Amino acid sequence: MGDKKVPQKVILAYFSGTGCTKEVCDCFEEKLRKKGIDCKKINIAKSKHFDIGEADTLMLFSPVYAFRLTSITEHWVKNLPVVNNKSAIIISVSGGGEISPNTACRNYCKRQLKKKGYDVIYEKMLVMPSNFAVSAKEDLNISLLRVLPYKVEKIILDIIAGKKNLTSPKIQDKMLSIIGKGEHFGARFFGASIRASQECNKCGLCVRACPKKNIRMEKGLPKFGFRCMWCLKCIYDCPRKALSPRILKFTVLNSGFELSKMKQKLYHESGRTENRYNRDVLWQGAIDYIREDEY
Ligand SMILES: Cc1cc2nc3c(=O)[nH]c(=O)nc-3n(C[C@H](O)[C@H](O)[C@H](O)COP(=O)(O)O)c2cc1C
């Protein structure tokens, strides 16, 4: 069981575009602290030069984009300094769940972490509401938020017990995740095509919020460069809904994406435990995830 693998001091490193991965990371932080485990949380977008220092375990949290972890996460991991005798845990967060071809999403970062001297002891997919192209029904999204604390508790108990969880994706999923790297390139053009409509009140929120510093104010209007990573934060967070892309418009949910509203809904429905959503082929991964444990 290797007692030295039980984490004592943990760095929680996350990237989050629209808040779901941060929500997952916050939940881990709260529960780890309650168990007396020392935690420090860092935002990958704001921490270029990272050193794990005294901590024994690095927990990496990242959304899944095009069957991989986000480009900013992969870049950050690739630039980590080499370490000795440290553990790593990877938590991926997706809308679709641990289904094909998502299953290979952690592969690149797993390989890089091993190269840097980390012993990857645990990997897991958590499912959160999808912010991309097609939205799941509201009930399913609320249920995903409701089960999150139970899922996190289970993972923490596994880790404390020294249980390992390592997956081996199918070859076709590995191939598709290689093709998914094309998204890193496409993102640049998607971002550069975003324009502000007349609704824009020049508040500059998008400029400040962009994790890639890809937006600048020019003659009082936001202008978008070629560094976009497609996180959609600027579009969904704009208070006037003034931003939209000229290409690949279908990737942006017409209804917008506000995690805080979903959390409010969950709070008001906290007494209700039954799930009202039906069978849905598109969201089968998320439905199976909710049903795999009894809550
Ligand atoms: C550009 C982009 C690509 C995505 N690709 C996938 C994908 O391949 N598989 C999946 O299950 N979800 C995908 N998603 C959905 C996100 O993984 C999911 O909504 C996640 O909860 C977002 O996390 P965040 O709120 O921390 O940014 C994608 C989202 C974006 C913006």
The ligand as a Gaussian input file, in Angstrom:
#p B3LYP/6-31G(d) Opt

LIG

0 1
 C      -13.468000      24.336000     -26.665000
 C      -14.142000      23.309000     -25.796000
 C      -14.010000      21.969000     -26.112000
 C      -14.645000      20.993000     -25.316000
 N      -14.453000      19.680000     -25.610000
 C      -15.011000      18.728000     -24.828000
 C      -14.763000      17.346000     -25.105000
 O      -14.000000      16.976000     -26.000000
 N      -15.383000      16.429000     -24.333000
 C      -16.231000      16.794000     -23.308000
 O      -16.786000      15.901000     -22.658000
 N      -16.459000      18.088000     -22.995000
 C      -15.853000      19.066000     -23.732000
 N      -16.051000      20.392000     -23.434000
 C      -16.901000      20.756000     -22.261000
 C      -16.076000      21.095000     -21.019000
 O      -15.082000      20.128000     -20.771000
 C      -16.968000      21.187000     -19.774000
 O      -18.050000      22.050000     -19.996000
 C      -16.218000      21.657000     -18.548000
 O      -17.095000      21.522000     -17.427000
 C      -15.741000      23.104000     -18.649000
 O      -14.957000      23.425000     -17.514000
 P      -14.695000      24.926000     -17.024000
 O      -16.039000      25.526000     -16.661000
 O      -13.818000      24.780000     -15.831000
 O      -14.048000      25.666000     -18.131000
 C      -15.444000      21.388000     -24.193000
 C      -15.553000      22.753000     -23.882000
 C      -14.914000      23.709000     -24.673000
 C      -15.056000      25.168000     -24.307000

